Structures are given as structure tokens and as C-alpha cells.
Amino acid sequence: MAQSEAGEPAAGAGIIADPGPPQAGYLELLRTNRAYRRLWIADVASLLGDWFNTIALYTLVRQLTGSPFALGLVFLTKMLPWALAAPLAGYLNDRFNRRRLMIASDLARAVVVLGFLLVDEPGEMPLVYVLSSLQVMIGAVFVPARSASIPNITSQRELLTANALSSATWSSLLAVGAALGGVVTEWLGIRAVFVLDSLTYLVSAFFVFRAAIPQQTDEGSEASLRRVLDDVAAGWRHLRARPAVGRIILAKPCWGLGGAALVYMLALLCEQVAPERAAGALGLLFAARGLGTGVGPIAVRAWLPDERRWPLMIGLGIAASGAFYLGVGAVPWGWWLIALVLLAHAPSGANWVASSVLLQKRTEDRFRGRVFSTEWLLIMAVDSVSIFAASLLLEAGRLDLRAAIAVFALLQIGCGVLWVLTVVPRERRAEAVEPG
């Protein structure tokens, strides 16, 4: 890619892309693109099981410990190990067949989640943390492989639709999986949910196996420790040399600095909403989160397809999410919180799909795995810090739940304002160097 002396792609290199041809429809994409359809079905299967698993696991920890800090540690084991594994995962995704990596990841996770069946008393909580860490470290290979593969199996007019559909699917399955997960956990029990999650990974592996996914990388090259370290370092140099990529890679972590703690506190808020049916309340609050994040990608595709307006939308959306969560902390707690949670997460869904598409378009395929893995490293590291801070403040009694929600909501508003003041002007200057 051509570059200016300042490290920006040179004029005409596509920092701020033209909206391009009309986007493909959702049904058209699924009907005509076999590879994407199979990858999407695999996503549907594994994500549904994951959200069943999440509700069951949070319920198990609350029942065994009743500790906000213990629950916070479970959130951390779903994030921090991912951050630690991300550099190696990026190397693997740019050096080996991504399709095979996804299949191997699914099969490994199918085995790992069955280990939760062994946990039935407080003294076995360390096993929960180990198994959860293993599950997400394996997922750290799968998810960037999927994101990096989407541009390879879609055309330019399909790319935004494919990302919007993938994001909306994640959100819808969060909504459905969380709501059903709460019901199934109370109806069939926690152990049955872990078995169902294992089976969904097997279904996912089958459909990934049937998908044809081309790849333009140095697949199969020497895999010495020195080569691994050199390739990881090359990915980071690639980011430093391309501020247009480096800026956008911060979009999701910027949301998570305040937002991750707020999502964690939803798992505590459920007991305030419905003390007698906490698992069901948790499922509904997470379902509202899912519905909200599903609205955002659909709205971006329908009403804001012009990529030049996305950086401003991202910053305003981060601030808007914080504002709605500020409302969650201010109003009396009841079932009406579902509406506020839904509204708070619609901008996060828009942020997710817009930043993903921009990264896919601005990054060469041979670096794409490392770029998306680095993004996940930043997301999980920031989310871990956010949740760890919130759980410590609550466990120590420094803040009550209502005050903690207000503090982290204000932090998120500040992140959105900072994004608008720093990132948006740089994006506009980059747009101004394009000819015409």
C-alpha cells in the first residue's frame, strides 16, 4: 500500500473509502455465497451454546460463592487469557490454514467445556478459572481467524452486509441464548447446559469443515521461536507504520474502558431486579444487551453506509452508551431497566461493525490475522482492567452498585468525548489528502 511520509496511506490508497456499489441483501448473501453461509451457520451453533454456557457459569459462581470478586474473576478469565494468547494467535492465523485452525479450535473447546461438569462445591472454583481460561485461549485463535476470513469469501458489495449480519447474529444469539440460557439453567440444570455447549462446538466444526476459505498468506512457513517472534513484531511494526489502521484498532477498546465494567455489573444487577429468579433476570438483561447490539449494525448498513461518517459515529456512540448507563444507575431498579440496557448497547453494535469493516479494508490479508489478534489483545486487556477495578471497588465496599455504575458510565462518556476530539480530526485530515 502506498504511503505518505507521515505514515498515512497516500492519496488514493483508500483511507476513507468511497461508499462503493449498492450493498448485497442479507438473504441474497446467504443464498448465493455458500462459503459465508456455512461459516455463518457454524457461528450460529457455537454462539448459541456459548451464551447458554455464560449464563450457567455465572449462575454457578453466584450459587457457590456469592462474592462479587469471585464473579469478577470469572469475567477476567474470559478476557485476560485471551489477551495473553492474542500475539501467538495472530501469528498462527497468518501462517497456517485458518479453516483448519477454526476446526481444531472447535473440537478442543468441545472437550474443555465438559470439564465444568466436575465443579460442584466452592473449593473447586480454581478449576472453573482454569477451564474458562483454556476455553477463551482457544477461542483467541478461532475468532480472529473468522474475522480475517470474511474478506476472502465476500465481494466488495458483500463485505459490509456480511459483517453486519455476523454482528447482528452475535447480538441476536446473545439475546436468544441469554434468555433461553436463563430458562434452561433453571429448568434442566447447570450441568445440562455445559453438555449442550459442547455439542454446539461439534456442529460448528462440521460446517467450517464444509466451507471453502481461500487465503493469501505465507502459509506453511518455518515455525521456529525466532520466526514467531519476528512475525509478531512485524505485525506491530505494520500497525505503527499505518496510523489509519492503528486509530481504528482502538475503537472497541475505547468503548470497553467503561463499558466492560458496566456489562459485568449487569450480572450483579439481576439480583436487585428479581432476587427470587436471578438467573432468569440475568438472562433477560443480557438478552436486552444482545438486542441492542443487533440494532446497531443493521442501522449502520441501512442509514449510514458512507464510511467517511463512521469515525464520528463511533465517538458519539461511545458517549451515548455511557449516557444510557448513567440512566441505569439513576432510576429505580425494575424490569424497565431492560429498555435502557438495550439503548445503551445499540451504539456498541454500530461501533463493532464499523470498526471491523474499516480494519478489514485497510489491512492486507497477510497481516490481517495479526491485526485482528492485536485488536482482541487490546479489547481483552482493557476490559480486564475495567472489570478488575469495578470488582475490587465493590468487594471492598468503596462503592455500592449504584455508585459504581455511575462512575464507569461517566468514564465511558469521557472516552467518547476524547475519541471525537482526537481521532475524528485525524480522519478528516486523512480524507482531505484524497484527490477530488
C-alpha positions as a printed Julia matrix, in Angstrom:
436×3 Matrix{Float64}:
   0.0     0.0    0.0
   1.38    3.42  -0.91
   2.17    5.75   1.98
   2.85    9.39   2.59
   5.92   10.5    4.56
   3.77   10.82   7.69
   2.93    7.14   7.59
  -0.61    7.61   6.3
  -1.63    5.75   3.14
  -1.02    8.11   0.27
  -3.78    9.83  -1.64
  -5.96    7.35  -3.38
  -4.9     4.49  -1.09
  -8.36    4.34   0.4
  -8.12    5.59   4.0
 -11.68    6.85   3.73
 -13.23    4.65   1.12
 -15.93    5.59  -1.32
 -19.26    4.02  -0.34
 -18.92    1.84  -3.45
 -21.62   -0.17  -5.21
 -25.02   -0.92  -3.61
 -24.68   -3.44  -0.82
 -25.87   -7.03  -1.2
 -29.0    -8.01   0.71
 -28.87  -10.33   3.7
 -30.91  -13.1    2.07
 -29.02  -12.67  -1.18
 -25.72  -13.11   0.64
 -26.83  -16.28   2.42
 -28.45  -17.7   -0.71
 -25.62  -17.1   -3.16
 -22.42  -17.23  -1.05
 -22.0   -20.84   0.06
 -18.75  -20.36   1.97
 -20.11  -17.45   4.0
 -23.39  -19.3    4.61
 -21.57  -22.27   6.12
 -19.33  -20.07   8.24
 -22.43  -18.21   9.43
 -24.23  -21.44  10.38
 -21.15  -22.51  12.33
 -21.31  -19.18  14.17
 -24.99  -19.63  14.97
 -24.35  -23.04  16.53
 -21.33  -22.17  18.67
 -22.56  -18.74  19.78
 -25.89  -20.12  20.95
 -24.06  -22.67  23.1
 -21.63  -20.03  24.37
 -24.38  -17.83  25.72
 -26.09  -20.81  27.34
 -22.71  -21.55  28.93
 -22.19  -17.96  30.08
 -25.47  -17.72  31.97
 -24.97  -21.17  33.54
 -21.4   -20.36  34.58
 -22.3   -17.01  36.16
 -25.2   -18.69  37.98
 -22.92  -21.47  39.22
 -20.38  -19.0   40.63
 -23.05  -16.91  42.35
 -24.53  -20.04  43.93
 -21.16  -21.38  45.12
 -19.6   -18.14  46.4
 -21.98  -15.15  46.45
 -18.89  -12.97  46.03
 -18.72  -10.02  43.57
 -14.96  -10.52  43.35
 -15.27  -14.24  42.55
 -17.73  -13.38  39.79
 -15.36  -10.67  38.57
 -12.57  -13.23  38.35
 -14.73  -15.35  36.05
 -15.17  -12.33  33.77
 -11.4   -11.82  33.9
 -10.69  -15.44  32.95
 -12.85  -14.86  29.88
 -10.69  -11.88  28.87
  -7.14  -11.71  30.25
  -6.02  -15.15  28.93
  -7.35  -14.09  25.52
  -5.15  -11.01  25.65
  -2.11  -13.1   26.57
  -2.79  -15.59  23.76
  -3.55  -12.96  21.11
   0.0   -12.38  19.75
   0.57  -16.1   19.14
  -2.97  -16.46  17.76
  -2.25  -13.7   15.24
   0.91  -15.44  14.1
  -0.94  -18.75  13.69
  -3.7   -17.11  11.65
  -1.24  -15.55   9.23
   1.0   -18.61   8.88
  -1.37  -21.59   8.89
  -4.64  -22.54   7.27
  -7.35  -20.56   9.07
 -10.08  -23.05   8.24
  -8.14  -25.89   9.88
  -7.36  -23.72  12.89
 -11.06  -22.98  13.36
 -11.95  -26.68  13.17
  -9.24  -27.61  15.67
 -10.4   -24.82  18.0
 -13.99  -26.04  17.93
 -13.01  -29.62  18.68
 -10.74  -28.58  21.55
 -13.41  -26.35  23.11
 -15.95  -29.17  22.86
 -13.74  -31.16  25.23
 -12.79  -28.31  27.57
 -16.34  -27.18  28.42
 -17.23  -30.69  29.62
 -14.77  -30.11  32.44
 -17.27  -27.73  34.08
 -19.32  -30.82  34.93
 -16.71  -31.62  37.61
 -17.41  -28.43  39.59
 -19.99  -28.71  42.37
 -18.5   -27.08  45.51
 -16.73  -23.79  46.41
 -13.34  -25.46  46.85
 -13.34  -26.34  43.13
 -13.51  -22.73  41.96
  -9.86  -22.82  40.78
 -10.92  -25.45  38.23
 -13.57  -23.04  36.94
 -10.91  -20.4   36.37
  -8.56  -22.86  34.63
 -11.24  -24.25  32.32
 -12.62  -20.81  31.48
  -9.08  -19.61  30.68
  -8.46  -22.59  28.4
 -11.77  -22.06  26.61
 -11.03  -18.43  25.8
  -7.39  -19.01  24.86
  -8.56  -21.49  22.24
 -11.25  -19.02  21.18
  -8.49  -16.43  20.74
  -7.41  -18.46  17.71
 -10.89  -19.05  16.3
 -12.41  -15.55  16.38
  -9.62  -13.61  14.59
  -9.45  -16.44  12.02
 -13.13  -15.96  11.29
 -12.83  -12.14  11.07
  -9.76  -12.38   8.84
 -11.53  -14.89   6.56
 -14.63  -12.82   5.81
 -12.96  -10.51   3.24
 -11.58  -13.62   1.47
 -15.02  -15.14   0.89
 -17.01  -11.98   0.08
 -17.0    -9.4   -2.68
 -16.8    -5.65  -2.08
 -20.59   -5.29  -2.25
 -21.0    -8.2    0.21
 -18.42   -7.17   2.82
 -20.47   -4.66   4.84
 -23.54   -6.9    4.67
 -21.5    -9.91   5.83
 -20.06   -8.01   8.79
 -23.43   -6.51   9.7
 -25.04   -9.95   9.56
 -22.26  -11.55  11.61
 -22.5    -8.82  14.24
 -26.3    -8.93  14.29
 -26.11  -12.72  14.6
 -23.8   -12.42  17.61
 -26.23   -9.94  19.13
 -29.36  -11.93  18.34
 -27.86  -15.09  19.73
 -26.78  -13.2   22.83
 -30.41  -12.15  23.2
 -31.88  -15.57  22.46
 -29.1   -17.58  24.1
 -29.07  -15.48  27.27
 -32.86  -15.51  27.64
 -33.12  -19.24  26.89
 -29.98  -19.92  28.91
 -31.64  -18.48  31.99
 -34.74  -20.6   31.41
 -32.82  -23.8   30.55
 -30.48  -23.34  33.53
 -33.46  -23.16  35.88
 -35.34  -25.93  34.06
 -32.73  -28.55  33.12
 -29.95  -27.52  35.48
 -26.46  -26.11  35.05
 -24.83  -29.42  34.07
 -27.13  -29.99  31.09
 -26.2   -26.57  29.72
 -22.49  -27.44  29.65
 -23.24  -30.61  27.66
 -25.31  -28.61  25.16
 -22.45  -26.14  24.74
 -20.03  -28.97  23.93
 -22.38  -30.31  21.25
 -22.69  -26.89  19.58
 -18.92  -26.76  19.05
 -19.11  -30.06  17.19
 -21.84  -28.67  14.93
 -19.72  -25.58  14.29
 -16.68  -27.69  13.37
 -18.75  -29.65  10.85
 -19.91  -26.55   8.97
 -16.47  -24.91   9.0
 -15.1   -28.16   7.56
 -17.56  -27.85   4.67
 -16.68  -24.2    3.9
 -14.1   -23.33   1.22
 -11.97  -20.43   2.55
  -9.12  -19.12   0.34
  -6.16  -17.45   1.99
  -3.34  -15.21   0.74
  -0.65  -15.63   3.38
   2.74  -17.3    3.82
   1.05  -20.49   4.95
   3.28  -23.37   5.99
   6.48  -21.37   6.54
   9.12  -22.25   9.13
   7.75  -22.06  12.68
  10.85  -21.56  14.88
  10.59  -19.44  18.02
  12.69  -16.73  16.37
  10.38  -16.7   13.33
   7.3   -16.48  15.58
   8.74  -13.51  17.49
   9.87  -11.81  14.28
   6.42  -12.21  12.71
   4.63  -10.9   15.81
   6.97   -7.89  15.84
   6.37   -7.37  12.11
   2.65   -7.15  12.77
   3.16   -4.46  15.39
   5.52   -2.53  13.09
   2.83   -2.74  10.42
   0.4    -1.06  12.81
   2.84    1.67  13.83
   3.55    2.46  10.19
  -0.16    2.78   9.35
  -1.92    5.22  11.7
  -5.11    4.77   9.65
  -5.23    1.19  10.95
  -3.86    1.99  14.4
  -6.58    4.54  15.12
  -9.45    2.24  14.25
  -8.0    -0.66  16.22
  -8.7     1.44  19.35
 -12.43    1.84  18.7
 -13.63   -1.25  20.56
 -11.17   -0.91  23.49
 -12.26    2.72  23.86
 -15.84    1.54  24.38
 -14.72   -1.18  26.79
 -12.77    1.04  29.21
 -16.02    1.93  30.93
 -18.39   -0.46  29.17
 -16.77   -3.73  30.26
 -17.32   -2.96  33.95
 -20.91   -1.95  33.2
 -21.59   -5.3   31.49
 -20.05   -7.09  34.47
 -22.35   -5.19  36.8
 -25.39   -6.43  34.89
 -24.62   -9.84  36.44
 -24.93   -8.23  39.89
 -27.89   -6.06  38.98
 -30.07   -9.12  38.24
 -30.36   -9.86  41.98
 -31.72   -6.35  42.54
 -34.29   -6.73  39.77
 -35.59  -10.2   40.72
 -33.98  -11.74  43.82
 -36.09  -14.9   43.57
 -35.37  -15.54  39.89
 -31.88  -14.12  39.43
 -30.87  -16.49  36.61
 -33.92  -15.51  34.59
 -33.34  -11.81  35.25
 -29.69  -12.17  34.23
 -30.79  -13.84  31.01
 -33.21  -11.03  30.2
 -30.7    -8.26  30.93
 -28.11   -9.93  28.71
 -30.84  -10.51  26.11
 -31.51   -6.76  26.11
 -27.8    -6.2   25.6
 -27.92   -8.58  22.65
 -30.95   -6.93  21.06
 -29.28   -3.56  21.39
 -26.04   -4.64  19.76
 -28.1    -6.22  16.98
 -29.89   -2.97  16.17
 -26.65   -1.03  15.69
 -25.16   -2.98  12.73
 -28.5    -3.08  10.91
 -28.91    0.68  11.36
 -25.39    1.39  10.07
 -25.94   -0.64   6.92
 -29.36    0.86   6.25
 -28.89    4.5    7.23
 -25.17    5.25   7.33
 -23.32    3.28   4.62
 -20.86    6.16   3.98
 -17.62    5.14   5.72
 -16.47    8.74   5.93
 -19.05    9.37   8.67
 -18.21    6.29  10.76
 -15.37    7.71  12.92
 -17.63   10.48  14.27
 -20.45    7.95  14.78
 -18.09    5.72  16.8
 -17.15    8.52  19.22
 -20.71    9.78  19.67
 -21.87    6.2   20.15
 -19.36    5.53  22.94
 -20.59    8.62  24.77
 -24.24    7.69  24.17
 -23.7     4.23  25.66
 -22.32    5.82  28.8
 -25.24    8.24  28.98
 -27.82    5.44  28.91
 -25.93    3.51  31.57
 -25.87    6.68  33.66
 -29.65    6.4   33.48
 -29.43    2.78  34.66
 -27.64    3.98  37.78
 -30.05    6.85  38.41
 -33.55    5.35  38.06
 -35.32    2.98  40.49
 -34.42   -0.6   39.61
 -37.07   -2.73  37.97
 -37.84   -4.51  34.73
 -37.82   -1.19  32.83
 -34.03   -1.32  33.01
 -34.26   -3.7   30.05
 -35.09   -0.76  27.77
 -32.14    1.33  29.0
 -29.72   -1.56  28.58
 -30.98   -2.15  25.05
 -30.47    1.52  24.15
 -27.02    1.58  25.75
 -25.8    -1.28  23.57
 -27.16   -0.2   20.19
 -24.2     2.21  19.7
 -21.75   -0.54  20.71
 -23.06   -2.76  17.91
 -22.6     0.08  15.43
 -19.05    0.63  16.72
 -18.26   -3.06  16.33
 -19.33   -3.49  12.71
 -17.99   -0.13  11.51
 -14.55   -0.61  13.05
 -14.38   -4.23  11.81
 -15.15   -3.26   8.22
 -12.64   -0.41   8.28
  -9.93   -2.72   9.61
 -10.7    -5.39   7.02
 -10.49   -2.87   4.19
  -7.38   -1.08   5.42
  -5.31   -4.21   6.15
  -3.58   -6.54   3.71
  -4.56  -10.2    4.01
  -1.04  -11.28   5.02
  -1.25   -9.04   8.12
  -4.96   -9.34   8.83
  -4.71  -12.17  11.35
  -2.14  -10.29  13.42
  -4.1    -7.04  13.21
  -7.32   -8.62  14.45
  -5.47  -10.55  17.15
  -3.84   -7.32  18.32
  -7.26   -5.7   18.4
  -8.5    -8.55  20.59
  -5.43   -8.21  22.82
  -6.31   -4.56  23.4
 -10.02   -5.3   23.89
  -9.41   -8.02  26.44
  -6.63   -6.17  28.27
  -8.75   -3.02  28.62
 -11.86   -5.0   29.57
  -9.87   -6.93  32.18
  -8.61   -3.73  33.82
 -12.11   -2.25  33.8
 -13.76   -5.3   35.37
 -10.96   -5.9   37.88
 -11.23   -2.31  39.1
 -15.01   -2.5   39.42
 -14.97   -5.85  41.23
 -12.33   -4.63  43.73
 -14.25   -1.42  44.46
 -17.45   -3.37  45.05
 -15.85   -6.17  47.1
 -14.07   -3.63  49.34
 -17.24   -1.6   49.8
 -15.67    1.55  48.38
 -18.69    1.98  46.12
 -22.13    0.47  46.17
 -23.55   -0.92  42.94
 -25.47    2.22  42.02
 -22.46    4.49  42.54
 -20.16    2.13  40.63
 -22.49    2.16  37.63
 -22.47    5.97  37.66
 -18.65    6.17  37.89
 -18.0     3.83  34.97
 -20.79    5.39  32.89
 -19.12    8.79  33.29
 -15.78    7.22  32.35
 -17.36    5.89  29.16
 -18.83    9.28  28.29
 -15.36   10.77  28.72
 -13.86    8.15  26.39
 -16.39    9.05  23.7
 -15.64   12.76  24.0
 -11.9    12.09  23.83
 -12.37    9.99  20.67
 -14.3    12.82  18.97
 -11.64   15.37  19.92
  -8.6    13.3   18.88
  -9.46   10.63  16.31
 -12.1    12.4   14.22
  -9.85   15.36  13.25
  -7.12   12.94  12.11
  -9.6    11.02   9.99
 -10.79   14.24   8.39
  -7.23   15.31   7.62
  -6.63   11.91   6.02
  -9.77   12.35   3.92
  -8.64   15.81   2.82
  -5.48   14.44   1.13
  -7.56   12.3   -1.25
  -7.83   13.75  -4.76
 -11.09   15.33  -5.83
